[in-house]
């Protein structure tokens, strides 16, 4: 599945992540980004309701 | 004959089997086969023999500490071992020597296991099978041209070949259950939080589980007994009493309520005829034994996999980002390129995946509220050739194991026979959180009623 993001957008994301990759590596990864984009779409389909929010990593209550 | 842990323990307790002779037999098998299988990346033969001699003296003087005293064992090389290199099979950590044991390593040592060495893994439990790392990938004892699955690849190969009687694995998306299935052994991913991950190199902390792999279900129960328990050093550790994991063995399956997740292995990712036949035969076995079996429908494999992989990739990138930014060439190609995907994801992606996780767990709980055990596939079929494993397999087809990393429910892989290629096929049984005794009960009943445990890879009999 071809990606919807452009190569320029891909380059921008790599720069944001600070990843120094060679041209061949970038080309290989770009080709398969459609699979990742499909997963990004699936986690938003349907968008979970507010009750599913994951506020589980912090509690002001001692011992929790 | 290669004994199970339970068999060896009984013989050792009766002073009919020497831990030293048992260890020597395992070392001899390693010597004979590991040049082909590459299950070990580090052998500790001298210290193992010293530990076996100490166990023998101890047992002769006052009896065994328990069923693991004097049992040959090894650890996946992401389990930190004090004074012994722990590399995650990676150039990044070559020469890394921990100063302390992982909690589970210490608990198993206290139970008396004889540690033979460190086992191959996919790089950092994610990148494999790779041929550009300091050590070669482990190979499948049933056919060394074939894949073990991963990431606990060395443990799967070593247990199947009888080099060890049990070993440790870790499971973030199937890394215990996958190799157990393809290598024809048993592996359990316990409930999230049951076994401490302190001292185990992380892949993705909210999905990482530690657990045992062995030849039989009972052996996994024995090993889990030693590994489980609360540990304040692991923030996710469950603070609850550890049950007797063998308490329900032998009670049969009468009265169990089994949910068959047929859509996983027939529609979402159709399995091979041999795998399907094994699952159907297991369902028939459970029915014949007095269990009820009904189809259940839970969210799709694709939905669970999207959620799990987004979380895994993001958390893994967070673990590795400093090294990746500094010098990505230290990693093998598979690990490096897979980690890059995590670097491309956003904070919103991660949060949406965590919200989906909540929703998926709620939907699974609702759809299986009247089930004790769930039944589906562990792998789509037999092991593929090791040189034919797609680099991006996890983007191409959803796997059967990730759903229960997302939910945190315990899952066990049990062999159900052999496919057309002569390699093992398996099923996966799943229980509700902390219901491991019931899970072992169902798996053990199936295993004891079938003859699959009487057959070892031909390589190990040579």
Interface residues (C-beta under 8 A of the other chain):
Chain A: X10 X13 X14 X17 X18 X19 X20 X21 X25 X28 X29 X32 X33 X35 X36 X38 X39 X40 X42 X43 X44 X47 X48 X49 X51 X52 X53 X54
Chain B: X302 X303 X305 X306 X307 X309 X310 X317 X321 X324 X325 X328 X336 X337 X340 X341 X343 X344 X345 X349 X351 X352 X353 X354 X355 X356 X357 X358 X359 X362 X392 X395 X396
